[in-house]
């Protein structure tokens, strides 16, 4: 037999412990192991080694277990806080939408009345209305983005040290 056949058999022995061999591969390997004592011994020693490794108890360092437990708890807390913030954001958006739906028509009428009282062109008081409505949201978004960017920079700077 050539060395190539033995190399193939040993490769299949190793593969058999990680992946499932096809029926044809398994049949070929079993036939080869019946005929080749050297490969049969290699298969037996591999089987004994894997069985020994599976039987050996694995004990983690208690400090490692404690650190892992603490990190998992901290991450769970972060996820709970993120979920709570998301819920609060949904509630705030819903409240804003409802209050906007109620107050925007009244605010429109107020701006129209004020524009008429002080003799402003229609486009001027309408532009004022749009600015009045959109400016708080734009400013709030800018503040949130700035705070988020600042906290990311602080976090990155702390991680680099």
TAKADA-V650103 format. One record per residue. N is the residue number from 0. RES is the residue in three letters. PSI is psi as a letter, one per 40 degrees, with the letter a starting at -180 (999 if undefined). D_LAST is the distance of its C-alpha to the last C-alpha in whole Angstrom. Layout:
BEGIN
N,RES,PSI,D_LAST / N,RES,PSI,D_LAST
END
This chain:
BEGIN
0,UNK,i,61 / 1,UNK,i,59 / 2,UNK,d,55 / 3,UNK,d,54 / 4,UNK,d,55 / 5,UNK,d,54 / 6,UNK,d,50 / 7,UNK,d,51 / 8,UNK,d,52 / 9,UNK,d,49 / 10,UNK,d,47 / 11,UNK,d,49 / 12,UNK,d,48 / 13,UNK,d,44 / 14,UNK,d,44 / 15,UNK,d,47 / 16,UNK,e,44 / 17,UNK,d,41 / 18,UNK,i,44 / 19,UNK,h,47 / 20,UNK,i,50 / 21,UNK,i,52 / 22,UNK,d,56 / 23,UNK,d,57 / 24,UNK,d,54 / 25,UNK,d,55 / 26,UNK,d,58 / 27,UNK,d,58 / 28,UNK,d,56 / 29,UNK,d,58 / 30,UNK,d,61 / 31,UNK,d,59 / 32,UNK,d,58 / 33,UNK,d,62 / 34,UNK,d,63 / 35,UNK,h,60 / 36,UNK,d,59 / 37,UNK,d,56 / 38,UNK,d,54 / 39,UNK,d,56 / 40,UNK,d,54 / 41,UNK,d,51 / 42,UNK,d,51 / 43,UNK,d,52 / 44,UNK,d,49 / 45,UNK,d,47 / 46,UNK,d,48 / 47,UNK,d,48 / 48,UNK,d,44 / 49,UNK,d,43 / 50,UNK,d,45 / 51,UNK,d,44 / 52,UNK,d,40 / 53,UNK,d,41 / 54,UNK,d,43 / 55,UNK,h,40 / 56,UNK,h,38 / 57,UNK,h,34 / 58,UNK,h,33 / 59,UNK,i,29 / 60,UNK,h,27 / 61,UNK,d,27 / 62,UNK,d,24 / 63,UNK,d,23 / 64,UNK,d,25 / 65,UNK,d,24 / 66,UNK,d,21 / 67,UNK,d,22 / 68,UNK,d,24 / 69,UNK,d,22 / 70,UNK,d,20 / 71,UNK,d,23 / 72,UNK,d,24 / 73,UNK,d,21 / 74,UNK,d,22 / 75,UNK,d,25 / 76,UNK,d,25 / 77,UNK,d,23 / 78,UNK,d,26 / 79,UNK,d,28 / 80,UNK,d,27 / 81,UNK,d,26 / 82,UNK,d,30 / 83,UNK,d,31 / 84,UNK,d,29 / 85,UNK,d,31 / 86,UNK,d,35 / 87,UNK,d,34 / 88,UNK,d,34 / 89,UNK,d,37 / 90,UNK,d,39 / 91,UNK,d,38 / 92,UNK,d,39 / 93,UNK,d,42 / 94,UNK,d,43 / 95,UNK,d,42 / 96,UNK,d,44 / 97,UNK,d,47 / 98,UNK,d,47 / 99,UNK,d,47 / 100,UNK,d,50 / 101,UNK,d,52 / 102,UNK,d,51 / 103,UNK,d,51 / 104,UNK,d,54 / 105,UNK,d,55 / 106,UNK,d,52 / 107,UNK,d,54 / 108,UNK,d,57 / 109,UNK,d,56 / 110,UNK,d,55 / 111,UNK,d,58 / 112,UNK,d,60 / 113,UNK,d,58 / 114,UNK,d,58 / 115,UNK,d,62 / 116,UNK,d,62 / 117,UNK,e,61 / 118,UNK,f,62 / 119,UNK,i,59 / 120,UNK,i,59 / 121,UNK,d,58 / 122,UNK,d,55 / 123,UNK,d,54 / 124,UNK,d,54 / 125,UNK,d,53 / 126,UNK,d,50 / 127,UNK,d,49 / 128,UNK,d,49 / 129,UNK,d,47 / 130,UNK,d,44 / 131,UNK,d,45 / 132,UNK,d,44 / 133,UNK,d,41 / 134,UNK,d,39 / 135,UNK,d,38 / 136,UNK,d,37 / 137,UNK,d,35 / 138,UNK,d,33 / 139,UNK,d,32 / 140,UNK,d,31 / 141,UNK,d,29 / 142,UNK,d,27 / 143,UNK,d,26 / 144,UNK,d,25 / 145,UNK,d,23 / 146,UNK,d,22 / 147,UNK,d,20 / 148,UNK,d,19 / 149,UNK,d,17 / 150,UNK,d,16 / 151,UNK,d,15 / 152,UNK,d,13 / 153,UNK,d,11 / 154,UNK,d,10 / 155,UNK,d,9 / 156,UNK,d,7 / 157,UNK,d,6 / 158,UNK,d,6 / 159,UNK,e,4 / 160,UNK,999,0
END
